């Protein structure tokens, strides 16, 4: 079954590329709502990043604590 899927994907890829990247003579413009969608996407990405940091805050905090404690241990051994 995997072999058939690979054959289909390999034969469909060139057609997809040709149909996607072909040049068409159309008048392209930015709609008034395009800017707000871009801003919403940027804000959503930023909020998502903050959410990931909130979820994994303990791991991030412990990582930096371990880095600072390693430096102190190395300094104590050398000095």
TORTOR-871019 format. One record per residue: residue number from 1; residue in one letter; x, y, z of N, C-alpha, C, O in turn. Coordinates in steps of 0.1 Angstrom, whole numbers, padded with zeros to 4 digits, always signed. Layout:
N
+------+------+--------+---------+-------+---------+----------+-------+--------+---------+-------+--------+---------+-------+
! resi ! resn ! n_east ! n_north !  n_up ! ca_east ! ca_north ! ca_up ! c_east ! c_north !  c_up ! o_east ! o_north !  o_up !
+------+------+--------+---------+-------+---------+----------+-------+--------+---------+-------+--------+---------+-------+
!  NUM !    A !      X !       Y !     Z !       X !        Y !     Z !      X !       Y !     Z !      X !       Y !     Z !
...
+------+------+--------+---------+-------+---------+----------+-------+--------+---------+-------+--------+---------+-------+
This chain:
79
+------+------+--------+---------+-------+---------+----------+-------+--------+---------+-------+--------+---------+-------+
! resi ! resn ! n_east ! n_north !  n_up ! ca_east ! ca_north ! ca_up ! c_east ! c_north !  c_up ! o_east ! o_north !  o_up !
+------+------+--------+---------+-------+---------+----------+-------+--------+---------+-------+--------+---------+-------+
!    1 !    X !  +0008 !   -0012 ! +0000 !   +0000 !    +0000 ! +0000 !  +0009 !   +0013 ! +0000 !  +0005 !   +0022 ! -0007 !
!    2 !    X !  +0020 !   +0012 ! +0007 !   +0029 !    +0024 ! +0008 !  +0035 !   +0026 ! -0006 !  +0037 !   +0038 ! -0010 !
!    3 !    X !  +0038 !   +0016 ! -0013 !   +0044 !    +0017 ! -0026 !  +0034 !   +0024 ! -0036 !  +0038 !   +0033 ! -0044 !
!    4 !    X !  +0021 !   +0021 ! -0035 !   +0011 !    +0027 ! -0044 !  +0010 !   +0042 ! -0040 !  +0009 !   +0051 ! -0049 !
!    5 !    X !  +0010 !   +0045 ! -0027 !   +0009 !    +0059 ! -0023 !  +0021 !   +0067 ! -0028 !  +0019 !   +0079 ! -0032 !
!    6 !    X !  +0033 !   +0061 ! -0027 !   +0045 !    +0068 ! -0032 !  +0044 !   +0071 ! -0047 !  +0048 !   +0082 ! -0052 !
!    7 !    X !  +0039 !   +0061 ! -0055 !   +0037 !    +0063 ! -0069 !  +0027 !   +0074 ! -0072 !  +0030 !   +0083 ! -0081 !
!    8 !    X !  +0016 !   +0074 ! -0065 !   +0006 !    +0085 ! -0067 !  +0012 !   +0098 ! -0063 !  +0010 !   +0108 ! -0071 !
!    9 !    X !  +0019 !   +0099 ! -0052 !   +0025 !    +0112 ! -0048 !  +0035 !   +0117 ! -0058 !  +0036 !   +0129 ! -0061 !
!   10 !    X !  +0043 !   +0108 ! -0063 !   +0054 !    +0111 ! -0073 !  +0048 !   +0116 ! -0086 !  +0054 !   +0125 ! -0092 !
!   11 !    X !  +0037 !   +0110 ! -0090 !   +0031 !    +0114 ! -0103 !  +0022 !   +0127 ! -0101 !  +0020 !   +0134 ! -0111 !
!   12 !    X !  +0017 !   +0129 ! -0089 !   +0009 !    +0141 ! -0087 !  +0017 !   +0154 ! -0084 !  +0013 !   +0165 ! -0086 !
!   13 !    X !  +0029 !   +0152 ! -0079 !   +0038 !    +0163 ! -0075 !  +0041 !   +0173 ! -0087 !  +0039 !   +0185 ! -0085 !
!   14 !    X !  +0045 !   +0168 ! -0098 !   +0048 !    +0177 ! -0109 !  +0035 !   +0184 ! -0114 !  +0036 !   +0196 ! -0117 !
!   15 !    X !  +0024 !   +0178 ! -0115 !   +0012 !    +0184 ! -0119 !  +0008 !   +0195 ! -0109 !  +0003 !   +0206 ! -0113 !
!   16 !    X !  +0010 !   +0192 ! -0096 !   +0006 !    +0202 ! -0086 !  +0015 !   +0214 ! -0087 !  +0011 !   +0226 ! -0086 !
!   17 !    X !  +0028 !   +0212 ! -0090 !   +0038 !    +0223 ! -0091 !  +0034 !   +0232 ! -0103 !  +0034 !   +0244 ! -0103 !
!   18 !    X !  +0032 !   +0225 ! -0114 !   +0028 !    +0232 ! -0127 !  +0016 !   +0240 ! -0125 !  +0015 !   +0252 ! -0130 !
!   19 !    X !  +0006 !   +0235 ! -0119 !   -0007 !    +0242 ! -0117 !  -0006 !   +0253 ! -0107 !  -0013 !   +0263 ! -0108 !
!   20 !    X !  +0002 !   +0251 ! -0097 !   +0003 !    +0261 ! -0086 !  +0011 !   +0273 ! -0090 !  +0008 !   +0285 ! -0088 !
!   21 !    X !  +0023 !   +0271 ! -0097 !   +0032 !    +0282 ! -0100 !  +0031 !   +0287 ! -0114 !  +0040 !   +0294 ! -0119 !
!   22 !    X !  +0021 !   +0284 ! -0122 !   +0019 !    +0289 ! -0135 !  +0015 !   +0304 ! -0135 !  +0009 !   +0308 ! -0125 !
!   23 !    X !  +0019 !   +0311 ! -0145 !   +0016 !    +0325 ! -0145 !  +0003 !   +0327 ! -0152 !  +0000 !   +0322 ! -0163 !
!   24 !    X !  -0006 !   +0335 ! -0145 !   -0018 !    +0338 ! -0151 !  -0019 !   +0354 ! -0152 !  -0015 !   +0361 ! -0143 !
!   25 !    X !  -0025 !   +0358 ! -0162 !   -0027 !    +0373 ! -0164 !  -0039 !   +0377 ! -0157 !  -0050 !   +0378 ! -0162 !
!   26 !    X !  -0038 !   +0381 ! -0144 !   -0049 !    +0386 ! -0136 !  -0045 !   +0398 ! -0129 !  -0033 !   +0401 ! -0127 !
!   27 !    X !  -0055 !   +0406 ! -0126 !   -0052 !    +0418 ! -0118 !  -0052 !   +0415 ! -0103 !  -0062 !   +0411 ! -0098 !
!   28 !    X !  -0040 !   +0416 ! -0097 !   -0039 !    +0412 ! -0083 !  -0039 !   +0425 ! -0075 !  -0033 !   +0435 ! -0078 !
!   29 !    X !  -0046 !   +0424 ! -0063 !   -0047 !    +0435 ! -0054 !  -0048 !   +0430 ! -0040 !  -0051 !   +0418 ! -0038 !
!   30 !    X !  -0046 !   +0439 ! -0031 !   -0047 !    +0436 ! -0017 !  -0061 !   +0441 ! -0012 !  -0064 !   +0453 ! -0013 !
!   31 !    X !  -0069 !   +0432 ! -0008 !   -0082 !    +0436 ! -0003 !  -0081 !   +0444 ! +0010 !  -0070 !   +0443 ! +0017 !
!   32 !    X !  -0090 !   +0452 ! +0014 !   -0090 !    +0460 ! +0026 !  -0088 !   +0451 ! +0039 !  -0082 !   +0455 ! +0048 !
!   33 !    X !  -0094 !   +0439 ! +0038 !   -0093 !    +0430 ! +0050 !  -0080 !   +0422 ! +0051 !  -0078 !   +0416 ! +0061 !
!   34 !    X !  -0072 !   +0423 ! +0040 !   -0059 !    +0415 ! +0040 !  -0050 !   +0420 ! +0052 !  -0044 !   +0412 ! +0058 !
!   35 !    X !  -0049 !   +0433 ! +0053 !   -0040 !    +0438 ! +0064 !  -0045 !   +0434 ! +0078 !  -0036 !   +0430 ! +0086 !
!   36 !    X !  -0058 !   +0434 ! +0080 !   -0062 !    +0429 ! +0093 !  -0060 !   +0414 ! +0095 !  -0057 !   +0410 ! +0107 !
!   37 !    X !  -0061 !   +0407 ! +0085 !   -0058 !    +0392 ! +0086 !  -0043 !   +0390 ! +0089 !  -0040 !   +0381 ! +0098 !
!   38 !    X !  -0035 !   +0398 ! +0083 !   -0020 !    +0396 ! +0086 !  -0017 !   +0400 ! +0100 !  -0010 !   +0394 ! +0107 !
!   39 !    X !  -0023 !   +0411 ! +0105 !   -0021 !    +0416 ! +0119 !  -0027 !   +0405 ! +0128 !  -0020 !   +0402 ! +0138 !
!   40 !    X !  -0038 !   +0399 ! +0125 !   -0044 !    +0389 ! +0134 !  -0035 !   +0377 ! +0135 !  -0033 !   +0371 ! +0145 !
!   41 !    X !  -0029 !   +0373 ! +0123 !   -0020 !    +0362 ! +0123 !  -0007 !   +0364 ! +0131 !  -0003 !   +0356 ! +0139 !
!   42 !    X !  -0002 !   +0376 ! +0130 !   +0010 !    +0380 ! +0138 !  +0007 !   +0380 ! +0153 !  +0014 !   +0375 ! +0161 !
!   43 !    X !  -0005 !   +0386 ! +0157 !   -0008 !    +0386 ! +0171 !  -0011 !   +0372 ! +0176 !  -0007 !   +0369 ! +0187 !
!   44 !    X !  -0018 !   +0364 ! +0168 !   -0020 !    +0350 ! +0172 !  -0008 !   +0342 ! +0174 !  -0007 !   +0334 ! +0183 !
!   45 !    X !  +0002 !   +0344 ! +0165 !   +0015 !    +0337 ! +0167 !  +0022 !   +0342 ! +0179 !  +0028 !   +0333 ! +0186 !
!   46 !    X !  +0022 !   +0355 ! +0182 !   +0028 !    +0360 ! +0194 !  +0021 !   +0354 ! +0207 !  +0028 !   +0350 ! +0216 !
!   47 !    X !  +0008 !   +0354 ! +0207 !   +0001 !    +0349 ! +0218 !  +0003 !   +0334 ! +0220 !  +0004 !   +0329 ! +0231 !
!   48 !    X !  +0004 !   +0327 ! +0209 !   +0007 !    +0313 ! +0209 !  +0021 !   +0310 ! +0215 !  +0023 !   +0301 ! +0223 !
!   49 !    X !  +0031 !   +0318 ! +0211 !   +0044 !    +0317 ! +0217 !  +0044 !   +0320 ! +0232 !  +0050 !   +0313 ! +0240 !
!   50 !    X !  +0036 !   +0330 ! +0236 !   +0035 !    +0332 ! +0251 !  +0028 !   +0321 ! +0258 !  +0032 !   +0317 ! +0269 !
!   51 !    X !  +0018 !   +0314 ! +0252 !   +0012 !    +0303 ! +0258 !  +0021 !   +0291 ! +0259 !  +0021 !   +0284 ! +0269 !
!   52 !    X !  +0030 !   +0289 ! +0249 !   +0040 !    +0278 ! +0250 !  +0049 !   +0281 ! +0261 !  +0053 !   +0272 ! +0269 !
!   53 !    X !  +0054 !   +0293 ! +0262 !   +0063 !    +0297 ! +0273 !  +0056 !   +0295 ! +0287 !  +0063 !   +0291 ! +0296 !
!   54 !    X !  +0043 !   +0298 ! +0288 !   +0036 !    +0297 ! +0300 !  +0035 !   +0282 ! +0304 !  +0037 !   +0278 ! +0316 !
!   55 !    X !  +0033 !   +0274 ! +0294 !   +0031 !    +0259 ! +0297 !  +0044 !   +0253 ! +0301 !  +0045 !   +0245 ! +0310 !
!   56 !    X !  +0055 !   +0257 ! +0294 !   +0068 !    +0251 ! +0297 !  +0077 !   +0260 ! +0305 !  +0089 !   +0258 ! +0305 !
!   57 !    X !  +0071 !   +0269 ! +0313 !   +0079 !    +0279 ! +0320 !  +0089 !   +0272 ! +0330 !  +0100 !   +0276 ! +0332 !
!   58 !    X !  +0084 !   +0262 ! +0337 !   +0093 !    +0255 ! +0347 !  +0105 !   +0249 ! +0340 !  +0116 !   +0249 ! +0346 !
!   59 !    X !  +0103 !   +0243 ! +0329 !   +0114 !    +0237 ! +0322 !  +0124 !   +0247 ! +0317 !  +0136 !   +0245 ! +0318 !
!   60 !    X !  +0119 !   +0258 ! +0312 !   +0128 !    +0269 ! +0308 !  +0135 !   +0275 ! +0319 !  +0147 !   +0278 ! +0319 !
!   61 !    X !  +0128 !   +0277 ! +0330 !   +0134 !    +0283 ! +0342 !  +0145 !   +0274 ! +0348 !  +0155 !   +0278 ! +0351 !
!   62 !    X !  +0142 !   +0261 ! +0349 !   +0151 !    +0251 ! +0354 !  +0164 !   +0250 ! +0345 !  +0175 !   +0249 ! +0350 !
!   63 !    X !  +0162 !   +0252 ! +0332 !   +0173 !    +0251 ! +0322 !  +0182 !   +0262 ! +0325 !  +0195 !   +0260 ! +0326 !
!   64 !    X !  +0177 !   +0274 ! +0327 !   +0186 !    +0286 ! +0329 !  +0192 !   +0285 ! +0343 !  +0203 !   +0290 ! +0345 !
!   65 !    X !  +0185 !   +0280 ! +0353 !   +0191 !    +0278 ! +0366 !  +0202 !   +0269 ! +0366 !  +0212 !   +0271 ! +0373 !
!   66 !    X !  +0200 !   +0258 ! +0359 !   +0211 !    +0248 ! +0358 !  +0223 !   +0254 ! +0350 !  +0235 !   +0251 ! +0354 !
!   67 !    X !  +0221 !   +0262 ! +0341 !   +0232 !    +0269 ! +0334 !  +0240 !   +0278 ! +0343 !  +0252 !   +0278 ! +0343 !
!   68 !    X !  +0233 !   +0285 ! +0351 !   +0240 !    +0294 ! +0361 !  +0247 !   +0286 ! +0372 !  +0258 !   +0290 ! +0376 !
!   69 !    X !  +0241 !   +0276 ! +0376 !   +0247 !    +0268 ! +0387 !  +0259 !   +0260 ! +0382 !  +0269 !   +0258 ! +0390 !
!   70 !    X !  +0259 !   +0256 ! +0369 !   +0271 !    +0250 ! +0364 !  +0283 !   +0260 ! +0363 !  +0294 !   +0256 ! +0366 !
!   71 !    X !  +0280 !   +0272 ! +0360 !   +0291 !    +0282 ! +0359 !  +0296 !   +0285 ! +0373 !  +0308 !   +0287 ! +0374 !
!   72 !    X !  +0288 !   +0285 ! +0383 !   +0292 !    +0288 ! +0397 !  +0301 !   +0276 ! +0402 !  +0311 !   +0278 ! +0408 !
!   73 !    X !  +0297 !   +0264 ! +0398 !   +0304 !    +0252 ! +0403 !  +0318 !   +0252 ! +0396 !  +0328 !   +0249 ! +0403 !
!   74 !    X !  +0319 !   +0255 ! +0384 !   +0331 !    +0256 ! +0376 !  +0340 !   +0267 ! +0382 !  +0352 !   +0265 ! +0383 !
!   75 !    X !  +0334 !   +0278 ! +0385 !   +0342 !    +0289 ! +0391 !  +0347 !   +0286 ! +0405 !  +0359 !   +0290 ! +0408 !
!   76 !    X !  +0340 !   +0279 ! +0413 !   +0344 !    +0275 ! +0426 !  +0356 !   +0265 ! +0425 !  +0365 !   +0265 ! +0433 !
!   77 !    X !  +0355 !   +0256 ! +0416 !   +0366 !    +0246 ! +0414 !  +0378 !   +0252 ! +0409 !  +0389 !   +0248 ! +0413 !
!   78 !    X !  +0378 !   +0262 ! +0401 !   +0390 !    +0268 ! +0395 !  +0396 !   +0278 ! +0405 !  +0408 !   +0279 ! +0405 !
!   79 !    X !  +0388 !   +0285 ! +0412 !   +0393 !    +0296 ! +0421 !  +0397 !   +0291 ! +0434 !  +0402 !   +0298 ! +0442 !
+------+------+--------+---------+-------+---------+----------+-------+--------+---------+-------+--------+---------+-------+
